[in-house]
Amino acid sequence: MRKPSKEKETTPILMTILDIDHFKKVNDTYGHLNGNVVLSAFSERLRAEVHDAFDPNCAVYRFGGEEFTIVIED
């Protein structure tokens, strides 16, 4: 008699981290409030592009000042 397989079902996941280089210069030049406006516009555009390419199997997270994580399943 064969034993049942204990293998778990898995889903491939790609996770990447994105950092905008030299963004401190934007904050220093235009102020943190304006820098936040730029980051908000960037994150909206990033989400739209990623979701357009991979939806519904993806998510975009801002997790720091100018750091973002993109997670794509399957």
N, CA, C and O atoms as a Tripos MOL2 file, in Angstrom:
@<TRIPOS>MOLECULE
protein
  296   295    74     0     0
PROTEIN
NO_CHARGES

@<TRIPOS>ATOM
      1 N           0.8430   -1.1800    0.0000 N.3       1 MET1
      2 CA          0.0000    0.0000    0.0000 C.3       1 MET1
      3 C           0.8920    1.2480    0.0000 C.2       1 MET1
      4 O           1.8630    1.3390    0.7500 O.2       1 MET1
      5 N           0.5470    2.1620   -0.8250 N.am      2 ARG2
      6 CA          1.3200    3.3930   -0.9760 C.3       2 ARG2
      7 C           0.8700    4.4510    0.0340 C.2       2 ARG2
      8 O          -0.3260    4.6440    0.2500 O.2       2 ARG2
      9 N           1.8510    5.1420    0.6560 N.am      3 LYS3
     10 CA          1.5250    6.1900    1.6210 C.3       3 LYS3
     11 C           1.0600    7.4420    0.8850 C.2       3 LYS3
     12 O           1.5640    7.7520   -0.1940 O.2       3 LYS3
     13 N           0.1060    8.1590    1.4600 N.am      4 PRO4
     14 CA         -0.3290    9.4180    0.8330 C.3       4 PRO4
     15 C           0.8290   10.4250    0.8050 C.2       4 PRO4
     16 O           1.6520   10.4780    1.7190 O.2       4 PRO4
     17 N           0.8660   11.2040   -0.2510 N.am      5 SER5
     18 CA          1.9140   12.2060   -0.4070 C.3       5 SER5
     19 C           1.7200   13.3360    0.5960 C.2       5 SER5
     20 O           0.6080   13.8190    0.8060 O.2       5 SER5
     21 N           2.8150   13.7400    1.2030 N.am      6 LYS6
     22 CA          2.7640   14.8500    2.1620 C.3       6 LYS6
     23 C           3.2260   16.1510    1.5240 C.2       6 LYS6
     24 O           3.4590   17.1410    2.2170 O.2       6 LYS6
     25 N           3.3580   16.1450    0.1950 N.am      7 GLU7
     26 CA          3.7670   17.3590   -0.4850 C.3       7 GLU7
     27 C           2.6720   18.4140   -0.3630 C.2       7 GLU7
     28 O           1.4820   18.1270   -0.4990 O.2       7 GLU7
     29 N           3.1020   19.6100   -0.1090 N.am      8 LYS8
     30 CA          2.1520   20.7110    0.0090 C.3       8 LYS8
     31 C           1.9990   21.3760   -1.3380 C.2       8 LYS8
     32 O           2.9290   21.4250   -2.1440 O.2       8 LYS8
     33 N           0.8110   21.8840   -1.5600 N.am      9 GLU9
     34 CA          0.5660   22.6420   -2.7750 C.3       9 GLU9
     35 C           1.2870   23.9870   -2.6450 C.2       9 GLU9
     36 O           1.1910   24.6470   -1.6110 O.2       9 GLU9
     37 N           1.9940   24.3840   -3.6750 N.am     10 THR10
     38 CA          2.7350   25.6450   -3.6110 C.3      10 THR10
     39 C           2.3580   26.5450   -4.7750 C.2      10 THR10
     40 O           1.9260   26.0800   -5.8300 O.2      10 THR10
     41 N           2.5260   27.8180   -4.5670 N.am     11 THR11
     42 CA          2.2980   28.8150   -5.5990 C.3      11 THR11
     43 C           3.5860   29.6070   -5.7620 C.2      11 THR11
     44 O           4.1090   30.1440   -4.7860 O.2      11 THR11
     45 N           4.1050   29.6870   -6.9850 N.am     12 PRO12
     46 CA          5.3190   30.4910   -7.1750 C.3      12 PRO12
     47 C           5.0380   31.9680   -6.8920 C.2      12 PRO12
     48 O           3.9960   32.5040   -7.2700 O.2      12 PRO12
     49 N           5.9830   32.6030   -6.2270 N.am     13 ILE13
     50 CA          5.8480   34.0210   -5.8950 C.3      13 ILE13
     51 C           7.1410   34.7380   -6.2680 C.2      13 ILE13
     52 O           8.2400   34.2720   -5.9670 O.2      13 ILE13
     53 N           6.9820   35.8750   -6.9260 N.am     14 LEU14
     54 CA          8.1050   36.7570   -7.2090 C.3      14 LEU14
     55 C           7.9540   37.9850   -6.3210 C.2      14 LEU14
     56 O           6.8940   38.6080   -6.2890 O.2      14 LEU14
     57 N           9.0120   38.3270   -5.6060 N.am     15 MET15
     58 CA          8.9790   39.5220   -4.7740 C.3      15 MET15
     59 C          10.2090   40.3520   -5.1100 C.2      15 MET15
     60 O          11.3290   39.8420   -5.1370 O.2      15 MET15
     61 N           9.9890   41.6200   -5.3620 N.am     16 THR16
     62 CA         11.0950   42.5100   -5.6780 C.3      16 THR16
     63 C          10.9790   43.7920   -4.8630 C.2      16 THR16
     64 O           9.8840   44.2180   -4.4960 O.2      16 THR16
     65 N          12.1050   44.3820   -4.5960 N.am     17 ILE17
     66 CA         12.1470   45.6440   -3.8530 C.3      17 ILE17
     67 C          12.6910   46.7200   -4.7770 C.2      17 ILE17
     68 O          13.6710   46.5140   -5.4930 O.2      17 ILE17
     69 N          12.0400   47.8590   -4.7460 N.am     18 LEU18
     70 CA         12.4030   48.9770   -5.6040 C.3      18 LEU18
     71 C          12.7190   50.1810   -4.7250 C.2      18 LEU18
     72 O          11.9700   50.4910   -3.7990 O.2      18 LEU18
     73 N          13.8070   50.8460   -5.0110 N.am     19 ASP19
     74 CA         14.2080   52.0380   -4.2690 C.3      19 ASP19
     75 C          14.5260   53.1400   -5.2760 C.2      19 ASP19
     76 O          15.2510   52.9080   -6.2440 O.2      19 ASP19
     77 N          13.9910   54.3220   -5.0540 N.am     20 ILE20
     78 CA         14.2580   55.4380   -5.9560 C.3      20 ILE20
     79 C          15.5550   56.1110   -5.5060 C.2      20 ILE20
     80 O          15.6200   56.6920   -4.4230 O.2      20 ILE20
     81 N          16.5730   56.0270   -6.3410 N.am     21 ASP21
     82 CA         17.8750   56.6050   -6.0080 C.3      21 ASP21
     83 C          17.8170   58.1320   -5.9250 C.2      21 ASP21
     84 O          17.1240   58.7850   -6.7050 O.2      21 ASP21
     85 N          18.5430   58.6690   -4.9870 N.am     22 HIS22
     86 CA         18.7650   60.1120   -4.8360 C.3      22 HIS22
     87 C          17.4710   60.9020   -4.5870 C.2      22 HIS22
     88 O          17.3980   62.0870   -4.9130 O.2      22 HIS22
     89 N          16.4520   60.2510   -4.0100 N.am     23 PHE23
     90 CA         15.1950   60.9690   -3.7730 C.3      23 PHE23
     91 C          15.3420   62.0310   -2.6820 C.2      23 PHE23
     92 O          14.5620   62.9820   -2.6370 O.2      23 PHE23
     93 N          16.3210   61.8780   -1.8180 N.am     24 LYS24
     94 CA         16.5680   62.8720   -0.7700 C.3      24 LYS24
     95 C          16.7490   64.2600   -1.3770 C.2      24 LYS24
     96 O          16.3530   65.2620   -0.7810 O.2      24 LYS24
     97 N          17.3420   64.3140   -2.5540 N.am     25 LYS25
     98 CA         17.5650   65.6080   -3.2180 C.3      25 LYS25
     99 C          16.2310   66.2930   -3.5470 C.2      25 LYS25
    100 O          16.1260   67.5180   -3.4720 O.2      25 LYS25
    101 N          15.2220   65.5050   -3.9080 N.am     26 VAL26
    102 CA         13.8880   66.0710   -4.1750 C.3      26 VAL26
    103 C          13.3290   66.6820   -2.8980 C.2      26 VAL26
    104 O          12.8400   67.8120   -2.9060 O.2      26 VAL26
    105 N          13.4030   65.9280   -1.7920 N.am     27 ASN27
    106 CA         12.9010   66.4500   -0.5140 C.3      27 ASN27
    107 C          13.6760   67.6820   -0.0670 C.2      27 ASN27
    108 O          13.0880   68.6440    0.4270 O.2      27 ASN27
    109 N          14.9900   67.6540   -0.2390 N.am     28 ASP28
    110 CA         15.8060   68.7990    0.1770 C.3      28 ASP28
    111 C          15.5300   70.0340   -0.6700 C.2      28 ASP28
    112 O          15.5730   71.1550   -0.1640 O.2      28 ASP28
    113 N          15.2490   69.8410   -1.9450 N.am     29 THR29
    114 CA         15.0170   70.9640   -2.8570 C.3      29 THR29
    115 C          13.5950   71.5130   -2.7550 C.2      29 THR29
    116 O          13.3940   72.7270   -2.7110 O.2      29 THR29
    117 N          12.6070   70.6120   -2.7180 N.am     30 TYR30
    118 CA         11.2010   71.0400   -2.8040 C.3      30 TYR30
    119 C          10.4150   70.8470   -1.5120 C.2      30 TYR30
    120 O           9.2590   71.2610   -1.4310 O.2      30 TYR30
    121 N          11.0120   70.2350   -0.5150 N.am     31 GLY31
    122 CA         10.3240   70.0030    0.7590 C.3      31 GLY31
    123 C           9.6580   68.6400    0.8030 C.2      31 GLY31
    124 O           9.3220   68.0560   -0.2270 O.2      31 GLY31
    125 N           9.4760   68.1470    2.0210 N.am     32 HIS32
    126 CA          8.9130   66.8140    2.2150 C.3      32 HIS32
    127 C           7.4600   66.7010    1.7580 C.2      32 HIS32
    128 O           7.0500   65.6500    1.2670 O.2      32 HIS32
    129 N           6.6900   67.7530    1.9120 N.am     33 LEU33
    130 CA          5.2860   67.6910    1.4730 C.3      33 LEU33
    131 C           5.2010   67.5110   -0.0420 C.2      33 LEU33
    132 O           4.4100   66.7070   -0.5340 O.2      33 LEU33
    133 N           6.0150   68.2590   -0.7720 N.am     34 ASN34
    134 CA          6.0310   68.1010   -2.2320 C.3      34 ASN34
    135 C           6.6460   66.7630   -2.6340 C.2      34 ASN34
    136 O           6.2060   66.1410   -3.6010 O.2      34 ASN34
    137 N           7.6550   66.3230   -1.8980 N.am     35 GLY35
    138 CA          8.2310   65.0080   -2.1540 C.3      35 GLY35
    139 C           7.1990   63.9110   -1.9820 C.2      35 GLY35
    140 O           7.1870   62.9400   -2.7380 O.2      35 GLY35
    141 N           6.3310   64.0630   -0.9870 N.am     36 ASN36
    142 CA          5.2710   63.0740   -0.7690 C.3      36 ASN36
    143 C           4.2680   63.0730   -1.9170 C.2      36 ASN36
    144 O           3.7510   62.0170   -2.2810 O.2      36 ASN36
    145 N           3.9890   64.2240   -2.4850 N.am     37 VAL37
    146 CA          3.1050   64.3110   -3.6520 C.3      37 VAL37
    147 C           3.7200   63.5440   -4.8220 C.2      37 VAL37
    148 O           3.0290   62.8060   -5.5240 O.2      37 VAL37
    149 N           5.0220   63.7260   -5.0210 N.am     38 VAL38
    150 CA          5.7240   63.0130   -6.0930 C.3      38 VAL38
    151 C           5.6700   61.5080   -5.8490 C.2      38 VAL38
    152 O           5.3980   60.7410   -6.7730 O.2      38 VAL38
    153 N           5.9260   61.0770   -4.6140 N.am     39 LEU39
    154 CA          5.9020   59.6480   -4.2960 C.3      39 LEU39
    155 C           4.4960   59.0570   -4.4530 C.2      39 LEU39
    156 O           4.3440   57.9200   -4.9000 O.2      39 LEU39
    157 N           3.4870   59.8190   -4.0920 N.am     40 SER40
    158 CA          2.1040   59.3430   -4.2630 C.3      40 SER40
    159 C           1.7760   59.1640   -5.7420 C.2      40 SER40
    160 O           1.1720   58.1630   -6.1290 O.2      40 SER40
    161 N           2.1690   60.1230   -6.5600 N.am     41 ALA41
    162 CA          1.9310   60.0150   -8.0020 C.3      41 ALA41
    163 C           2.7160   58.8380   -8.5910 C.2      41 ALA41
    164 O           2.1990   58.0950   -9.4240 O.2      41 ALA41
    165 N           3.9650   58.6760   -8.1520 N.am     42 PHE42
    166 CA          4.7760   57.5550   -8.6220 C.3      42 PHE42
    167 C           4.1470   56.2190   -8.2440 C.2      42 PHE42
    168 O           4.0750   55.3050   -9.0650 O.2      42 PHE42
    169 N           3.6920   56.1090   -6.9940 N.am     43 SER43
    170 CA          3.1200   54.8340   -6.5410 C.3      43 SER43
    171 C           1.8260   54.5110   -7.2820 C.2      43 SER43
    172 O           1.5700   53.3450   -7.5850 O.2      43 SER43
    173 N           1.0140   55.5090   -7.5780 N.am     44 GLU44
    174 CA         -0.2090   55.2740   -8.3580 C.3      44 GLU44
    175 C           0.1360   54.7700   -9.7530 C.2      44 GLU44
    176 O          -0.4970   53.8420  -10.2560 O.2      44 GLU44
    177 N           1.1320   55.3740  -10.3720 N.am     45 ARG45
    178 CA          1.5600   54.9550  -11.7120 C.3      45 ARG45
    179 C           2.1630   53.5440  -11.6800 C.2      45 ARG45
    180 O           1.8900   52.7250  -12.5570 O.2      45 ARG45
    181 N           2.9790   53.2760  -10.6680 N.am     46 LEU46
    182 CA          3.5810   51.9470  -10.5200 C.3      46 LEU46
    183 C           2.5080   50.8850  -10.3410 C.2      46 LEU46
    184 O           2.5530   49.8400  -10.9890 O.2      46 LEU46
    185 N           1.5400   51.1470   -9.4620 N.am     47 ARG47
    186 CA          0.4420   50.1890   -9.2510 C.3      47 ARG47
    187 C          -0.3190   49.9500  -10.5500 C.2      47 ARG47
    188 O          -0.6240   48.8060  -10.8850 O.2      47 ARG47
    189 N          -0.6270   51.0070  -11.2780 N.am     48 ALA48
    190 CA         -1.3810   50.8670  -12.5320 C.3      48 ALA48
    191 C          -0.6150   50.0200  -13.5380 C.2      48 ALA48
    192 O          -1.1950   49.1490  -14.1850 O.2      48 ALA48
    193 N           0.6790   50.2680  -13.6740 N.am     49 GLU49
    194 CA          1.4880   49.5190  -14.6340 C.3      49 GLU49
    195 C           1.6090   48.0490  -14.2310 C.2      49 GLU49
    196 O           1.4670   47.1590  -15.0690 O.2      49 GLU49
    197 N           1.8690   47.8020  -12.9550 N.am     50 VAL50
    198 CA          2.0210   46.4170  -12.4810 C.3      50 VAL50
    199 C           0.6960   45.6770  -12.5870 C.2      50 VAL50
    200 O           0.6650   44.5350  -13.0450 O.2      50 VAL50
    201 N          -0.3980   46.3050  -12.1720 N.am     51 HIS51
    202 CA         -1.7060   45.6520  -12.2430 C.3      51 HIS51
    203 C          -2.1310   45.4150  -13.6870 C.2      51 HIS51
    204 O          -2.7790   44.4130  -13.9900 O.2      51 HIS51
    205 N          -1.7720   46.3230  -14.5690 N.am     52 ASP52
    206 CA         -2.0960   46.1450  -15.9830 C.3      52 ASP52
    207 C          -1.3780   44.9180  -16.5490 C.2      52 ASP52
    208 O          -1.9330   44.1980  -17.3800 O.2      52 ASP52
    209 N          -0.1600   44.6850  -16.1040 N.am     53 ALA53
    210 CA          0.6340   43.5640  -16.6110 C.3      53 ALA53
    211 C           0.3150   42.2400  -15.9160 C.2      53 ALA53
    212 O           0.3720   41.1930  -16.5600 O.2      53 ALA53
    213 N          -0.0210   42.2520  -14.6180 N.am     54 PHE54
    214 CA         -0.1130   41.0130  -13.8500 C.3      54 PHE54
    215 C          -1.4230   40.8060  -13.1100 C.2      54 PHE54
    216 O          -1.5990   39.7600  -12.4860 O.2      54 PHE54
    217 N          -2.3250   41.7330  -13.1490 N.am     55 ASP55
    218 CA         -3.5690   41.6470  -12.3800 C.3      55 ASP55
    219 C          -4.2800   40.3480  -12.6770 C.2      55 ASP55
    220 O          -4.2680   39.9340  -13.8370 O.2      55 ASP55
    221 N          -4.8840   39.6860  -11.7510 N.am     56 PRO56
    222 CA         -5.1120   40.0620  -10.3550 C.3      56 PRO56
    223 C          -4.0980   39.4480   -9.3980 C.2      56 PRO56
    224 O          -4.3330   39.4240   -8.1900 O.2      56 PRO56
    225 N          -3.0080   38.9660   -9.8980 N.am     57 ASN57
    226 CA         -2.0600   38.2150   -9.0680 C.3      57 ASN57
    227 C          -0.9020   39.0520   -8.5450 C.2      57 ASN57
    228 O           0.2170   38.5520   -8.4300 O.2      57 ASN57
    229 N          -1.1530   40.3210   -8.2280 N.am     58 CYS58
    230 CA         -0.0350   41.1430   -7.7910 C.3      58 CYS58
    231 C          -0.4790   42.1690   -6.7530 C.2      58 CYS58
    232 O          -1.6620   42.4570   -6.5760 O.2      58 CYS58
    233 N           0.5340   42.7030   -6.0810 N.am     59 ALA59
    234 CA          0.2950   43.7790   -5.1140 C.3      59 ALA59
    235 C           1.5380   44.6630   -5.0830 C.2      59 ALA59
    236 O           2.6580   44.1850   -5.2610 O.2      59 ALA59
    237 N           1.3290   45.9440   -4.8570 N.am     60 VAL60
    238 CA          2.4210   46.9080   -4.7450 C.3      60 VAL60
    239 C           2.2720   47.5790   -3.3890 C.2      60 VAL60
    240 O           1.1920   48.0480   -3.0320 O.2      60 VAL60
    241 N           3.3760   47.6210   -2.6320 N.am     61 TYR61
    242 CA          3.3630   48.2110   -1.3020 C.3      61 TYR61
    243 C           4.4650   49.2580   -1.1890 C.2      61 TYR61
    244 O           5.5910   49.0390   -1.6360 O.2      61 TYR61
    245 N           4.1340   50.3820   -0.5950 N.am     62 ARG62
    246 CA          5.1640   51.3560   -0.2230 C.3      62 ARG62
    247 C           5.4990   51.0630    1.2270 C.2      62 ARG62
    248 O           4.6220   51.1130    2.0890 O.2      62 ARG62
    249 N           6.7480   50.7600    1.5020 N.am     63 PHE63
    250 CA          7.0780   50.3690    2.8760 C.3      63 PHE63
    251 C           8.1410   51.2510    3.5190 C.2      63 PHE63
    252 O           8.6260   50.9390    4.6060 O.2      63 PHE63
    253 N           8.4960   52.3100    2.8840 N.am     64 GLY64
    254 CA          9.4670   53.2250    3.4680 C.3      64 GLY64
    255 C           9.3270   54.5570    2.7840 C.2      64 GLY64
    256 O           8.3250   54.8200    2.1190 O.2      64 GLY64
    257 N          10.3170   55.3950    2.9420 N.am     65 GLY65
    258 CA         10.2740   56.6940    2.2910 C.3      65 GLY65
    259 C          10.0630   56.5570    0.8010 C.2      65 GLY65
    260 O           9.0130   56.9290    0.2780 O.2      65 GLY65
    261 N          11.0650   56.0200    0.1110 N.am     66 GLU66
    262 CA         10.9590   55.8530   -1.3400 C.3      66 GLU66
    263 C          11.2200   54.4020   -1.7290 C.2      66 GLU66
    264 O          11.7230   54.1180   -2.8160 O.2      66 GLU66
    265 N          10.8710   53.4920   -0.8280 N.am     67 GLU67
    266 CA         11.0270   52.0590   -1.0980 C.3      67 GLU67
    267 C           9.6640   51.4300   -1.3480 C.2      67 GLU67
    268 O           8.6810   51.7330   -0.6720 O.2      67 GLU67
    269 N           9.6370   50.5480   -2.3350 N.am     68 PHE68
    270 CA          8.4150   49.8530   -2.7130 C.3      68 PHE68
    271 C           8.7020   48.3660   -2.8330 C.2      68 PHE68
    272 O           9.8170   47.9640   -3.1650 O.2      68 PHE68
    273 N           7.6930   47.5560   -2.5620 N.am     69 THR69
    274 CA          7.7780   46.1150   -2.7740 C.3      69 THR69
    275 C           6.6960   45.7310   -3.7610 C.2      69 THR69
    276 O           5.5570   46.1900   -3.6640 O.2      69 THR69
    277 N           7.0610   44.8860   -4.7090 N.am     70 ILE70
    278 CA          6.1020   44.3520   -5.6760 C.3      70 ILE70
    279 C           6.0610   42.8320   -5.4670 C.2      70 ILE70
    280 O           7.0990   42.1710   -5.4740 O.2      70 ILE70
    281 N           4.8610   42.2910   -5.2820 N.am     71 VAL71
    282 CA          4.6720   40.8520   -5.0830 C.3      71 VAL71
    283 C           3.7650   40.3430   -6.2060 C.2      71 VAL71
    284 O           2.6690   40.8630   -6.4180 O.2      71 VAL71
    285 N           4.2340   39.3250   -6.9130 N.am     72 ILE72
    286 CA          3.4690   38.7440   -8.0150 C.3      72 ILE72
    287 C           3.3550   37.2490   -7.7540 C.2      72 ILE72
    288 O           4.3630   36.5710   -7.5540 O.2      72 ILE72
    289 N           2.1330   36.7350   -7.7550 N.am     73 GLU73
    290 CA          1.9000   35.3040   -7.5520 C.3      73 GLU73
    291 C           1.6380   34.6200   -8.8720 C.2      73 GLU73
    292 O           1.0910   35.2060   -9.8060 O.2      73 GLU73
    293 N           2.0480   33.3470   -8.9270 N.am     74 ASP74
    294 CA          1.7420   32.4510  -10.0450 C.3      74 ASP74
    295 C           2.2590   32.9770  -11.3630 C.2      74 ASP74
    296 O           2.0800   32.3350  -12.3980 O.2      74 ASP74
@<TRIPOS>BOND
     1     1     2 1
     2     2     3 1
     3     3     4 2
     4     3     5 am
     5     5     6 1
     6     6     7 1
     7     7     8 2
     8     7     9 am
     9     9    10 1
    10    10    11 1
    11    11    12 2
    12    11    13 am
    13    13    14 1
    14    14    15 1
    15    15    16 2
    16    15    17 am
    17    17    18 1
    18    18    19 1
    19    19    20 2
    20    19    21 am
    21    21    22 1
    22    22    23 1
    23    23    24 2
    24    23    25 am
    25    25    26 1
    26    26    27 1
    27    27    28 2
    28    27    29 am
    29    29    30 1
    30    30    31 1
    31    31    32 2
    32    31    33 am
    33    33    34 1
    34    34    35 1
    35    35    36 2
    36    35    37 am
    37    37    38 1
    38    38    39 1
    39    39    40 2
    40    39    41 am
    41    41    42 1
    42    42    43 1
    43    43    44 2
    44    43    45 am
    45    45    46 1
    46    46    47 1
    47    47    48 2
    48    47    49 am
    49    49    50 1
    50    50    51 1
    51    51    52 2
    52    51    53 am
    53    53    54 1
    54    54    55 1
    55    55    56 2
    56    55    57 am
    57    57    58 1
    58    58    59 1
    59    59    60 2
    60    59    61 am
    61    61    62 1
    62    62    63 1
    63    63    64 2
    64    63    65 am
    65    65    66 1
    66    66    67 1
    67    67    68 2
    68    67    69 am
    69    69    70 1
    70    70    71 1
    71    71    72 2
    72    71    73 am
    73    73    74 1
    74    74    75 1
    75    75    76 2
    76    75    77 am
    77    77    78 1
    78    78    79 1
    79    79    80 2
    80    79    81 am
    81    81    82 1
    82    82    83 1
    83    83    84 2
    84    83    85 am
    85    85    86 1
    86    86    87 1
    87    87    88 2
    88    87    89 am
    89    89    90 1
    90    90    91 1
    91    91    92 2
    92    91    93 am
    93    93    94 1
    94    94    95 1
    95    95    96 2
    96    95    97 am
    97    97    98 1
    98    98    99 1
    99    99   100 2
   100    99   101 am
   101   101   102 1
   102   102   103 1
   103   103   104 2
   104   103   105 am
   105   105   106 1
   106   106   107 1
   107   107   108 2
   108   107   109 am
   109   109   110 1
   110   110   111 1
   111   111   112 2
   112   111   113 am
   113   113   114 1
   114   114   115 1
   115   115   116 2
   116   115   117 am
   117   117   118 1
   118   118   119 1
   119   119   120 2
   120   119   121 am
   121   121   122 1
   122   122   123 1
   123   123   124 2
   124   123   125 am
   125   125   126 1
   126   126   127 1
   127   127   128 2
   128   127   129 am
   129   129   130 1
   130   130   131 1
   131   131   132 2
   132   131   133 am
   133   133   134 1
   134   134   135 1
   135   135   136 2
   136   135   137 am
   137   137   138 1
   138   138   139 1
   139   139   140 2
   140   139   141 am
   141   141   142 1
   142   142   143 1
   143   143   144 2
   144   143   145 am
   145   145   146 1
   146   146   147 1
   147   147   148 2
   148   147   149 am
   149   149   150 1
   150   150   151 1
   151   151   152 2
   152   151   153 am
   153   153   154 1
   154   154   155 1
   155   155   156 2
   156   155   157 am
   157   157   158 1
   158   158   159 1
   159   159   160 2
   160   159   161 am
   161   161   162 1
   162   162   163 1
   163   163   164 2
   164   163   165 am
   165   165   166 1
   166   166   167 1
   167   167   168 2
   168   167   169 am
   169   169   170 1
   170   170   171 1
   171   171   172 2
   172   171   173 am
   173   173   174 1
   174   174   175 1
   175   175   176 2
   176   175   177 am
   177   177   178 1
   178   178   179 1
   179   179   180 2
   180   179   181 am
   181   181   182 1
   182   182   183 1
   183   183   184 2
   184   183   185 am
   185   185   186 1
   186   186   187 1
   187   187   188 2
   188   187   189 am
   189   189   190 1
   190   190   191 1
   191   191   192 2
   192   191   193 am
   193   193   194 1
   194   194   195 1
   195   195   196 2
   196   195   197 am
   197   197   198 1
   198   198   199 1
   199   199   200 2
   200   199   201 am
   201   201   202 1
   202   202   203 1
   203   203   204 2
   204   203   205 am
   205   205   206 1
   206   206   207 1
   207   207   208 2
   208   207   209 am
   209   209   210 1
   210   210   211 1
   211   211   212 2
   212   211   213 am
   213   213   214 1
   214   214   215 1
   215   215   216 2
   216   215   217 am
   217   217   218 1
   218   218   219 1
   219   219   220 2
   220   219   221 am
   221   221   222 1
   222   222   223 1
   223   223   224 2
   224   223   225 am
   225   225   226 1
   226   226   227 1
   227   227   228 2
   228   227   229 am
   229   229   230 1
   230   230   231 1
   231   231   232 2
   232   231   233 am
   233   233   234 1
   234   234   235 1
   235   235   236 2
   236   235   237 am
   237   237   238 1
   238   238   239 1
   239   239   240 2
   240   239   241 am
   241   241   242 1
   242   242   243 1
   243   243   244 2
   244   243   245 am
   245   245   246 1
   246   246   247 1
   247   247   248 2
   248   247   249 am
   249   249   250 1
   250   250   251 1
   251   251   252 2
   252   251   253 am
   253   253   254 1
   254   254   255 1
   255   255   256 2
   256   255   257 am
   257   257   258 1
   258   258   259 1
   259   259   260 2
   260   259   261 am
   261   261   262 1
   262   262   263 1
   263   263   264 2
   264   263   265 am
   265   265   266 1
   266   266   267 1
   267   267   268 2
   268   267   269 am
   269   269   270 1
   270   270   271 1
   271   271   272 2
   272   271   273 am
   273   273   274 1
   274   274   275 1
   275   275   276 2
   276   275   277 am
   277   277   278 1
   278   278   279 1
   279   279   280 2
   280   279   281 am
   281   281   282 1
   282   282   283 1
   283   283   284 2
   284   283   285 am
   285   285   286 1
   286   286   287 1
   287   287   288 2
   288   287   289 am
   289   289   290 1
   290   290   291 1
   291   291   292 2
   292   291   293 am
   293   293   294 1
   294   294   295 1
   295   295   296 2
@<TRIPOS>SUBSTRUCTURE
     1 MET1         2 RESIDUE 1 A MET
     2 ARG2         6 RESIDUE 1 A ARG
     3 LYS3        10 RESIDUE 1 A LYS
     4 PRO4        14 RESIDUE 1 A PRO
     5 SER5        18 RESIDUE 1 A SER
     6 LYS6        22 RESIDUE 1 A LYS
     7 GLU7        26 RESIDUE 1 A GLU
     8 LYS8        30 RESIDUE 1 A LYS
     9 GLU9        34 RESIDUE 1 A GLU
    10 THR10       38 RESIDUE 1 A THR
    11 THR11       42 RESIDUE 1 A THR
    12 PRO12       46 RESIDUE 1 A PRO
    13 ILE13       50 RESIDUE 1 A ILE
    14 LEU14       54 RESIDUE 1 A LEU
    15 MET15       58 RESIDUE 1 A MET
    16 THR16       62 RESIDUE 1 A THR
    17 ILE17       66 RESIDUE 1 A ILE
    18 LEU18       70 RESIDUE 1 A LEU
    19 ASP19       74 RESIDUE 1 A ASP
    20 ILE20       78 RESIDUE 1 A ILE
    21 ASP21       82 RESIDUE 1 A ASP
    22 HIS22       86 RESIDUE 1 A HIS
    23 PHE23       90 RESIDUE 1 A PHE
    24 LYS24       94 RESIDUE 1 A LYS
    25 LYS25       98 RESIDUE 1 A LYS
    26 VAL26      102 RESIDUE 1 A VAL
    27 ASN27      106 RESIDUE 1 A ASN
    28 ASP28      110 RESIDUE 1 A ASP
    29 THR29      114 RESIDUE 1 A THR
    30 TYR30      118 RESIDUE 1 A TYR
    31 GLY31      122 RESIDUE 1 A GLY
    32 HIS32      126 RESIDUE 1 A HIS
    33 LEU33      130 RESIDUE 1 A LEU
    34 ASN34      134 RESIDUE 1 A ASN
    35 GLY35      138 RESIDUE 1 A GLY
    36 ASN36      142 RESIDUE 1 A ASN
    37 VAL37      146 RESIDUE 1 A VAL
    38 VAL38      150 RESIDUE 1 A VAL
    39 LEU39      154 RESIDUE 1 A LEU
    40 SER40      158 RESIDUE 1 A SER
    41 ALA41      162 RESIDUE 1 A ALA
    42 PHE42      166 RESIDUE 1 A PHE
    43 SER43      170 RESIDUE 1 A SER
    44 GLU44      174 RESIDUE 1 A GLU
    45 ARG45      178 RESIDUE 1 A ARG
    46 LEU46      182 RESIDUE 1 A LEU
    47 ARG47      186 RESIDUE 1 A ARG
    48 ALA48      190 RESIDUE 1 A ALA
    49 GLU49      194 RESIDUE 1 A GLU
    50 VAL50      198 RESIDUE 1 A VAL
    51 HIS51      202 RESIDUE 1 A HIS
    52 ASP52      206 RESIDUE 1 A ASP
    53 ALA53      210 RESIDUE 1 A ALA
    54 PHE54      214 RESIDUE 1 A PHE
    55 ASP55      218 RESIDUE 1 A ASP
    56 PRO56      222 RESIDUE 1 A PRO
    57 ASN57      226 RESIDUE 1 A ASN
    58 CYS58      230 RESIDUE 1 A CYS
    59 ALA59      234 RESIDUE 1 A ALA
    60 VAL60      238 RESIDUE 1 A VAL
    61 TYR61      242 RESIDUE 1 A TYR
    62 ARG62      246 RESIDUE 1 A ARG
    63 PHE63      250 RESIDUE 1 A PHE
    64 GLY64      254 RESIDUE 1 A GLY
    65 GLY65      258 RESIDUE 1 A GLY
    66 GLU66      262 RESIDUE 1 A GLU
    67 GLU67      266 RESIDUE 1 A GLU
    68 PHE68      270 RESIDUE 1 A PHE
    69 THR69      274 RESIDUE 1 A THR
    70 ILE70      278 RESIDUE 1 A ILE
    71 VAL71      282 RESIDUE 1 A VAL
    72 ILE72      286 RESIDUE 1 A ILE
    73 GLU73      290 RESIDUE 1 A GLU
    74 ASP74      294 RESIDUE 1 A ASP
